[in-house]
Amino acid sequence: MKDILTITLNPALDLSSQTGHVEAGPKLRCAHPDEDAGGGGINVARAVRTLGGNARAFVAAAGPSGTKVLNLLLAEGVNVVPFASPGETRVSLSIIDQTTTGQYRFIMPGPVWGTSDCERVRGAILSHARTGGMVVFSGSLPRGLPVSFYSDLCPELLDKGCKVVMDTSGLALTHQAQNATAPASILRMDAHEAETLAKRDLPTREHSADFAAELIECGAGQAVIIARGAEGSVLVDGEQRLFVTAADVPVRSKTGAGDSFVAGFTLALARGLDISTAMTHGAAAASAAVMTDATDLCDGDQAMALRAACQVSAL
């Protein structure tokens, strides 16, 4: 199996709790918080492990909250590659109002990185990426890193024979879509992100496939995946346009579905399976993830059982 290295540069210590009712003014007594290590690449590595594979999680962390993030991952059995980032790892807070069942999510800013930090982490990623392996960029960039950071790393990683899976957002995604230094092997986004980039509605899977083809033509990716929620996902590369259905399952939480898709898809490619089969594995993992609570990711056995329900067809 090919090596999988996930990259998380802006992780968070996720705290989640609940209180009777949220209102301004009085002190709100909350239940003892649950603690989780948060971040796209972290979630992908955890899900790969749940699916029976192994991934190394490159995690930039600092301070007491960063130490907590690393310890949580180690306790879970994740193979962590720590990187000393500046400042202190951010904290996020999620509170459920027990009266209304509404969820309030508070996201704190992470540390600001300097030019020297950028050079250090660039060198560390290139050093840890193994020739011919899979590198997954997932999640946001920390403040101070250029929006081109992921894109700028692509040429050297591709020269090492790596496959680069990019699942980012915001300005980093916009840069890759419009001004890529080199095409990612796989560029993934959700339907809302795709419509924002396209500056138009993409109401059908065919519309999504057309836009994915535009992104390939402009050099954003060698293959582009656009998720369409409960409907499934579209994949376009230089040879084919595919659609994979999501399994029809009861939805408890959509959190973690995208990261689980990336995990299932990447693990399948790392095991030498073709891209069509990898789409099935990704869709099954995402379908399994929505059946779990809150920050839980996919269940490995459930994901395997759902593969037959995730059908791939040509567009």
N, C-alpha and C positions, 0 to 999 in steps of 0.2 A: 504494500500500500504506500502511496505517496505521502510524504510528510504534509501536515496541515499546520500552518502558523496563523493564528488570528491576532489582529492588531487592535488594541483598545488604548487610545491616547487620552481620552477624557472620561475616565470611569467615574462612578459615584458610589458612595455608601448609601444605599436606599433604606430608609426607615419608613415603616408603615404601621399605622395604628388606627384606633377608632375612638370616638367619643360620643356621648349621648346626643348632643346637638351643637352645631357650630353657630356661634353668634358673636358679634363684636362686644368687647367690654370685659366680661368676667373671665377668670381663669378657667380654661377648659381642661378638665381632668381626662387624660387619655389612658388607654390600656398599655401594658408593657409592649414596646415596639418590636416588630420583627425586623431583622437586619439581613440585607441581601447585598451581594456584590452586583452592581449595575454597570451596564455598558454593552454595546452591540457585539463587539468581538468576544467579550466575556461570555455572553449568552450563547453565541455560536459554539464556542469551545465546550461549554457545559452540555449543550444539546448534542454535539457530536459524541460526547462520552455517553450520554443517555441512549444514543442510538447504536452503541456497541463499538464505536471507534475511539480514536485518540487524537487529540489536537493539543498543540502547545499554545498557551495564551500569553502573548506579549502584552503586559499591562504596565502602563506608566502610572506610578503611584507615589505619594509623599505624605509625610506627617502621620499622626495617629489614625486618622480616618483611612489613609492609604494602607497603613499596616493592617487595619481591620479588614479591608477589602481583600488583601493578599491572604490573610489567615483564613477567611471564610472560604476562599477558593481552594486553598490547600486542604482544609478539613473535608471538602467535598471530593477531593481526589483529583482535582484539575492540575495538569502539568503547567505550572506557572513560570514564565520568563519575566522576572521583574525588571523594571527600568525606573531609576530614580528621577522623578520629574521635579520641577521647581514647586515652591509653595506648598499647599496642602490639598489633597484630593477633596473634591466637592461632596456635599451631602444633599440628598433630595428627601423630601418628606411627603408622605401620602396619608391623608386622614379621611376616614369614612364617617359620615354623619349617620349615626344609627337610627335617627328619626326619619330622615328622608332617603337614606341609603346612597346619597350623593357622595362622590369622592372628590376631595380637594387635593391637588398636587402642587407642591411648592418645589421649584428647581433653583438651587443656588448656583452662582457662577463659579467656574473652576479657576485655577491659577492662571496667571499670564505668563506665557513662555517667551524667552528671549531668543536672539539669533543663535547664541551658542547652544542653547537647549535644542533648537531645531537641528543643528549640525550633529549634535550628539545622538539624538534619537534616529536620525537618518542613517548614521553609520551603524547603530545597533541593530536596526531592522535589517539592513543589508547583510550584516554579519550573521544574524540568526536565521535568515531565510535560506533554506537548503536547496541546492541545485535540483531542478526538476520538481520541486514541491508546489504546494498550493499556499498562496498568501491571501488572507481575507481581511480587507479593510472594511470595518463595520463601525458605524457610530459617528459622532460629531468630532470635529477638530477642536483642541483647546485654543483659548484666546492667545494670540501672538503668533501662531503658526500661519503661514501663507495659505490661502484657499487652494493653491495649486499643489499642496504638499503631497497628497496621495498621487496625483497625476504625475508629478515630477519623479516619483519613485518608480513608476511603471517601466520606463525604458531599461533601467538597470536590472530590475527583477525579471523582465522578459528575456533579457540577455543571459540570465542565469538559467533559463529554461523553466522558470516558474509560471504557473497560471495565476493571474491576479483576479480575484473576485472582489468587486467594489460595490458596497451597499451603504452609501452615505447619504447625506441630506444637505439642504441649505446651499450655501455658496460653494462648498466643495463639490457638490453634485452639479451645480450650474456650471462651474468651471470645466468639469470633465465633459459635460454635454456640449459645451460651446467652444472651449479652447484647450482641449486635451493635449498634453505633451506627447502622449502615446495612448493607443486604445487599450482599455482594460480587457482582459480575456473575457470576463463576464461583468456586465454592468447591470445592476438590478435596482429597480425603484417601484414604488407603489403607484396606484392609479392617479392619486391627487398630485404627486410629484411630477408624473408624466404630463398631466394636463397643464400644470404650472409652467413647465419647460416648453411645452408645445404652444402655449398661449391659445388653446382652443379645447373644446370638449372632445373627449374620446369615448363616445357612448357605446361602442361595440368592440369586441375583441379584434375585429378586422381593422378598426381605426387605431387601436393600440399597436397592432402589428405594423401598420404603415408608419407610425411614428418611430417605432423601434428601428425600422429599416432606414429612416432618415438619420437617426443617431449613428448607425453603423456607417452610413455613407460619409458623415462628417468626421469620422474617426474617434468617436467616443468609446466604442467597444467593438470587439470582434463578435460578440454575441450580446444581445440585450434582452433582459427579462422585465416584463411589466406585470406586476401583480394586480388582479382585478377583484380583490376581496373574496367573498364567498363563491364567486363564479369560478375562479381558478387563476391561472397565469399564462401569459403569452411569452414565447421565446422566438426570437428571430436571429439567425446567423447568416453567413454568406451563402448557405445552401438550402435552408428550409425555414418555414414559418410554422411553429407548433403551438398548440393550446393544450393545457392539461387541466382537467376538471378538479375542483376540490371535492372531497368526500362530503356527503350530506350528513352532518353530525349536529348534535345539540351544542349550542355555543354558550359557554360559561364566561369566558374572557378572551378577548382578541389579543391581549398582551402576549408577546413572545412568538406570535405566529410567523412573522417575517424572519426573525432570527432562526427559528426552527426550520423554515424552508431552506434558508441558506445552508444550515448545518446538514440537512438531509441531502441536498443537491451536491454540496461540496464533497461530502463523504463518499457519495456514489462515484463521482469523478475520480477521487483519490484512489478508489478501489478498482479503477479501470473500466467502469461501466460507461455505456454510451450516453450522450447528452439527453436523448429521449427518456431513457430509463432514469437518469438523474432527475429529470423533471417530475417523474412519478414519485420518486423517493422524497423529493422536496415537498411536493403537494401533500403527501401522506403525513409527513412530519408536521407541517403547518396545520393540517386538519386535526391531528392529535393534540396540538397545542391549544386550540380554541376550546377543547373539552376540559381543560384544567382550570384551576382557580388562579386568579391574580397573577403573581409573577412566576408561577410554575411554567416550565417549558413542556415540550412534548414527552409523552411516555413512550419508551422504545417499543414495547410489545404492541401497544395500540397503533403506533405508526406503521409497524410491519403489517398488522392486520388490515389497515386501511389502504394499502397500496393497490389492491385489486379494484378499489372503488375510484381510483384516480386514473382516468383514462386519457391517453395522449392521442390527439388527432391533428392532421395537417390542416392549415388554413389556406 
